[in-house]
């Protein structure tokens, strides 16, 4: 399922660590590894388009896994 969401990038200290996108509505998506490092900045706001991967499990288990296809930085910390 493809979605576009806006939210804040957060680093979660679970296991080896995980990156999350927390939407303005409070939904949390775990960002799938391998994403462009320009997105992964704590506190950065971004508009992200990607696929919710229901076939992927992670150790962090902080929310649905989001495979990022594109992003637009809204503001950087």
C-alpha positions as CSV (number, residue, x, y, z in Angstrom):
1,X,0.0,0.0,0.0
2,X,1.5,3.4,-1.1
3,X,1.0,6.3,1.3
4,X,2.2,9.9,1.7
5,X,2.6,11.2,5.2
6,X,4.0,14.2,6.9
7,X,5.8,14.0,10.3
8,X,8.9,14.3,12.4
9,X,11.9,12.0,12.1
10,X,12.9,10.3,15.4
11,X,15.8,8.0,16.4
12,X,14.6,5.3,18.8
13,X,17.1,3.5,21.0
14,X,15.6,0.0,20.7
15,X,18.1,-2.8,20.1
16,X,20.6,-1.6,17.6
17,X,18.5,1.5,17.1
18,X,15.7,2.4,14.6
19,X,14.5,5.4,12.8
20,X,10.8,6.4,12.9
21,X,8.5,8.9,11.2
22,X,5.9,10.1,13.7
23,X,3.0,11.8,11.8
24,X,1.3,14.9,12.9
25,X,-1.7,12.7,13.9
26,X,0.6,10.6,16.2
27,X,1.0,7.5,14.0
28,X,4.5,5.9,14.1
29,X,6.1,4.2,11.1
30,X,9.5,2.5,11.3
31,X,11.7,3.6,8.4
32,X,13.1,0.6,6.5
33,X,17.0,0.5,6.5
34,X,18.7,1.6,3.3
35,X,17.0,5.0,3.1
36,X,18.8,8.1,1.9
37,X,20.8,9.4,4.9
38,X,19.7,13.0,4.2
39,X,16.3,12.0,5.6
40,X,17.6,10.6,8.9
41,X,18.1,13.6,11.1
42,X,16.5,13.7,14.6
43,X,13.7,16.3,14.7
44,X,13.6,16.9,11.0
45,X,10.1,17.4,9.5
46,X,9.5,15.7,6.2
47,X,6.8,14.7,3.7
48,X,7.4,11.1,2.9
49,X,6.0,8.8,0.1
50,X,6.5,5.1,0.4
51,X,5.2,1.6,0.7
52,X,3.9,0.1,3.9
53,X,5.6,-3.3,4.0
54,X,3.5,-5.9,5.6
55,X,5.9,-8.6,4.6
56,X,8.8,-7.2,6.7
57,X,9.4,-7.8,10.5
58,X,12.0,-5.9,12.5
59,X,13.5,-6.2,16.0
60,X,12.3,-2.7,17.0
61,X,8.6,-3.4,16.2
62,X,7.7,0.3,16.7
63,X,5.1,0.5,14.0
64,X,4.3,-0.5,10.4
65,X,7.5,-0.6,8.3
66,X,7.7,2.2,5.7
67,X,9.9,1.7,2.7
68,X,10.6,5.3,1.6
69,X,10.4,6.0,-2.1
70,X,10.8,9.8,-2.0
71,X,10.8,12.5,0.6
72,X,10.8,16.3,0.9
73,X,12.4,18.0,3.8
74,X,10.0,20.6,5.3
75,X,12.4,21.9,7.9
76,X,15.7,20.7,9.3
77,X,16.8,21.1,13.0
